[in-house]
Amino acid sequence: MRRNEINPRPGGRLILMTKEPIDQGSDDQILGRLFACSTELASCATLEIALGRIAETLIDVSRADFGTLQLLDKESRQLDLVLAPGFDRSFKDCFRVVTEDDQSACGRALREQRPIYIPDVTKDEAFAPLRTIAWESGFRSVISFPMTCPDEEPIGVVSVHFRDPNAARSFGSNQDVLRFLSHAASTIRQFQDIATLERSEQEQSIFLRELNHRARNMLTILRASERFVSADADPREVGETLTGRLLAIANTQLLLTEGNMEADLGSMIRQQLALGSAFDSRVACSGPQVMLPVDHAFRLSLVIHELATNAQKYGALSNDHGRLSIEWLLSPAEGLVLSWKEKDGPAVKPPDKDGFGMTLVKNVFSSQPDSTIDLSFEPTGLRCRVKLPLPEEYRGLPQVH
């Protein structure tokens, strides 16, 4: 994660509202200024304003020439540059990201969790790789303070830079400054916690809207499937039929949840056929990975469920030696093309009248333009060909067998 440089004042660079210079020896003045800033932080409207106040105050009370403020990315454990008043673009680019292994003052402060004072960067051997950028930026001395909450959670690092070497020698150990920065760290964490909570609430709202939409889709498809049940059928058979369809959709719902609103076609087919049971050696599945959108997944799961139920009751899976082949491919012109072929089952002949299960298979995609389902009752076994258009991003993918 990378943060953009924060600019507390829209349309311009950070403006330091420096009051009268403070004598570094005047502890009372420093304490008063730090206390005033601590009070202001509680009323800041945004994190950006609070960060600006912190950097401004520390530069002011130390009488520094430049300053930086970096926040810690908890995942990468890196410092991301947020503010760098007084520095040019080359400096900001150099220090945009700093790690614990970095030998800069801020890197050492992060690593050691204590203030780091470099009185003269030209004489500090560890700082040698960074001397050129220091020279070009115009500073010779630097103090970096880790910002750590009272519970010792690190938040970031704030640094002050001086043109003159050996400046502010005692400033790095000023206890009032350290207490101020601990309070500042707590304020920053409060802002971050609020932002995290707001993001969580937004994500929850999006999730609930999607859940409601998906539930409506499920109910619509379930209610449509009820039409394909014989009115004079045995009530127990009706119950088993509807329960089977409900389980088919519920299992697909689990796949959609795992797949972030998409369902893997291969997994769905294996799930609907209860593979992992006695049918394993008699069913062959092959095709590329295809992630189906929500509506397609629900409807196609009902098709597979009805075909599988028919195969187990009357078709190739109703005896001990019948076989089933399911193949699918992605066609740039047609989208998803799925072929269901049964063989070596009981003798098959076209029915005089479609049953309600086969009627559902033929009509479940009737509202989808350009989709077709063709059933063929051949002597060797039932065959079904499904053509289902898919969005462009699903087409032309490599086939996996």
N, C-alpha and C positions, 0 to 999 in steps of 0.2 A: 504494500500500500504506500502511496506517495501523496503527500499533502502539498497543495499549492502554497506559495508564499502568501501569508496573510497580510492584508493591507487594511488596517483599522479605519482608514479614511478613504471612502470610495473615490476613485478617480485620481488618486495621488499617492505618493510615497508616505511612509510614516513620518509624522511631524512631531518632534520632541518639544514639548511645552516646558522647556527648562526655565526654572525660576532663578533667583539670584544664586550665583555659585556658592557652594557650601564648603567651608573649610574642613578638610579631612580630619582635622583634630577636634572638631566640634561634635562630640558624640551625641549631645543633646539635640542638635539640629538634625543629625542623621536619623536618630530615633524618632523624632517628630515627623520627619518626612516619610519614613517607613510606616509609621502608624497611620498617617493620613492615607497612604496608598492602600494599606490593608483594609481600611474602612471603605474606600472607594470600590475595592474589588467586589464587595458584597452586593453592590448596586449596579454592577456592569450588566448591560443587557445581553451581551454575547461574549463568547470565548475570545473572539478576535480583539474586542475592546480590552478585555482583561489582560491578555498577553501584551498588548501595546502599553498598558499602564505599568506592568511589571518591568518590561525592558526599559521604558522611559525613566522609571524611578531609580533603577539600579545604575544606569548610566549617569544619571544626575547626581546621586549621592556619592558616587565614586569619582566624579569629575572625569570620566573616561571620554575618549574621543570617538569610539565606535562601540558597537555591541551586537550580540547575536542571541537568539533564543531558539532552542531546538527541542522538539517534543519526541518522546520515545515511542516507537512503533512496537507494541507489545508482542506482535507475532514475529517480526524479523529481528527484534532487539537492536534496531538501528535508530540513530537520531536523524530526524528529518528537519531540515532548516525551515523555520517559520518566519522569523524576523531577522533582518541584518541591516539596521539603520546605519548609514554612513559608508557602507561598503558598495563596491561596484559589482558588475555582473560576473567578472572573472572570479572574484572571491566567492560569490554565492554559488557559482557552478562547482567550485572546488569543494565546498563544504555542504553541498546540498544533502548528501547522505554521509554519515560518519558512523563507523562501527566501534565496538569495544577494543578492537586491535589497533585502532588508529593512534598514532603518537602525538596528535595535536592535544592541546590542553583539554578540549571538550571530550575527546576520546578517552583520555586518561581519567577525567572526572567521572565519566560514565562507568569505566571499568573499576575504579577504586572507590567510588562513592564517597569522595571527599573533595574539598576545594583544591584546585591545582593552580599554583602561582608560578609563572615563568617570568622572572624579572627581566631577562634579555633573551629573546628568541635566537639571536645570532650566536649565543654562547651555549645554548642548550643542545647537546648532541642528539638527543632523541628527536628533537624538532627539526633536524637538519633537512629532511626531504621537503619541508614546507617553508623553508626560509625565503625562497624566491617569491612565493605568493604573499608572504608577510611583508617583504620589502616593497613589492608592487602595490600592496594595499596600504602601506604607510604605518604599520604598527610595529613596536619593538617589545612591548610587554603585554601580558594577558593574564587574567584570572578567570577560571571557569568554575562555576558552582553547580553541583548536582542539585536538582530540585527533587526532594524526596519527602513523601508524606510522613506524618508522625508514626504510621504503622510500617515505615521503611519501604513502602512501594515507590520505586523510581518513576518519575514523571517526565523528566527531561533534563536539559542543561542550559543555563544562562551564563553568558560570558561578557566580560568587559575588556576592551582593548585600548592601549595607550600608545601614543606616538613616542613618548619618552621612555627609555629603559628605567627599570627600578621604580616605576611609579606605583603609588598605592601599596607599598610593601605590607602594611599592617591591615589593609582592608579585607584581605581574604580570611582573616581569623576573627573578624568582627562578629560577636555573638548575636547582636541585634539583626545584622544582615542575614545570618543563618536562620534565625527564628522567623524572619520575614519570608524567606524563601520556602520554609516548611509550610507556612500558612498559604503562600502563593500556590504551592504544589497541591494542597488540599482543595483550593478554589478551582484549579484547573481540572482536577479529577471530578469535582462535582459537575462542572460543565460537560465533561466527557461522559459521565454517567447519565446525565439528562439526555444528551444526544443519542446515546446507545438506547435508552428507553424509548425515545421518540422513533428511532429507526425500527425498534422491535414492534412498537404499536402499528407503524405503517405496514410492516411485513405481515403482522397478524391480520390487519384489515384486508390486505390483498389476498391472503390465504383464505379468509372466511368468504370473500366474494367468489373466489374460485371454487371453494367447497360447495357453496350454494348453487353455483352454475352447474357443477358436476352432478350434484344431487338431483337437480331438475332434469338433466339429461338422462340419468338413470331411471327416474320415475317415468319420463316420457317413453323410453324404450320398453320398460316393463309393462306399462299400460298398453302399449301397442302390441306387445307379445301376447297379452291376454286375449286379444281378438282371435288368435290362432289356436284356440282350444275348442274342441267340439262341445256343443251345448248338451248333448245327450251322453257324453262320456261318463265313465264311472268316476264318482267324486274322488276316490282314492287315487285314481290315475291322474285326474286333473291336478290334485295336490302335489303328486310326485313331479309332474311336468313343470308346474310353476316353480316348485322348489328348486328343480334342476336349473331352470333359467336364472333364477335369483342367485344361485351359487355361482353360475357362470359369470354373471356381471360382478358379483362381490369379489371373486378371485381376480378378475380383470382390474377391479378397483385397487387391489393390493399391488398389482404390477404398476399401475399408474402412479401410485404413491411412491413406490421405490424408484420409478423412472422419471420423477420430476415432471408429471403431467403427460408422460408418454409411456407406452407399453411395448416391450420387445415382442415382436410377432412370434419368433421361435419359442420363447418362454411361454407365451399364451397358448400356443398350439399344444405343447407338451403338458401344460397344466390342464387344459380342457380334456385331453385324452387320458389323463391320469397315468402318464408314463412314469416309470419307476415301479410299475406293477407287472402283471403277467403279460401285458401287451408289448413290452419293450422290444423283444426280438422280432415282433411281427409288424412293427410300424417303422417306416423310414422317413425321416424329415431332412430336407436340405433346402438351402437358400441363403441369400445374404442377410445381414443384420438389418432389420427394418424397425424403426421406432414409430409406432402408430399414434396419431393424435387421439385425443380423448373420445370423440364421437365415433370415429372409425373403429377404435379398439372395442368399445362396448358392442357395436353392431356385429363386428366380425366375430367376437367371442360367442355371440348367440348362434351364428352360422356354424362355427366349428362345433359348438355344443350339440346342436341338433344333428349334424352329420355324424358325430361320434356316437350319440345315443342310438341313432338308426343303425349304425354299423354294429354296435354291440347287441342290439335286439334282433336285427334281421339280416345284417350284411356280413362283411368279411371277418368281423371280430366276434361273430356269434357262434363260430365253430372252433375247432382246434388248429386248423391249418390255413385259414384265410390270412391275407396280407393287405396292408394299406400303405400307399405311398403318397406323401404330401410334399410337393415341390413349389417353390415360389421364386419369382425373379422380379427385377425392377426394369421396366421398359421406359425409355425416354418418351415414347409416344403414348403408351397406355397407362403408365404408372405401375401399380402392384398387380401382378398376375399370379394367381394361386391355383394349383391343380391338385385335385383330390381324386385318387384312383384306388379302387378296391378290386381285389382278385382272389380267386380260390375260395370264395365264400359260397353260400347256398345259391342255387340258380336264381337269376334275377330276370324279372320281366316288368315292363312298364305297368304301373298301377292304373286301374280304370279311373281312379280319382285321386288327386293329391291328398295326402293326409295333412293335418294341420301343421305338423312339424316341417314338412317340405314346403308348404305354403308360406310359412314364416321365412324359410331360407330364401325363397324366390323374391319375397317382398320387403325384407328388412332394410334393403338399400334403395327402395323405390324412390325415396325422396332425395337421393344423391345423384346429381347429374352425371351422365357418362359412365355410371357403374353398371355392370351386368353380372348376373349369376346364371349359368347354364347348367342344368341337370340332365344327365344321360343315363338311362337304365339299360346298360348293355349286358349281354349274357354273361360276360366275364365278371361283372361287378359294377357297382354304382360309380359314376364319374361326375365330378363337379368342377366347373371352371369359374373362378371369381376374378373379375377385372375391376380394380378400384383405383380411381385417380388419386394421386397424392400431391401435396405441395411440391414446388420445384426443388426445395432443398433436400427432398427424399429421393430424388431421381438420379439415375446415372451412377449410383454407388457401386463399388466393386462387389462382385458376387463371392460369397464365402460358402464353401461346401463342407 
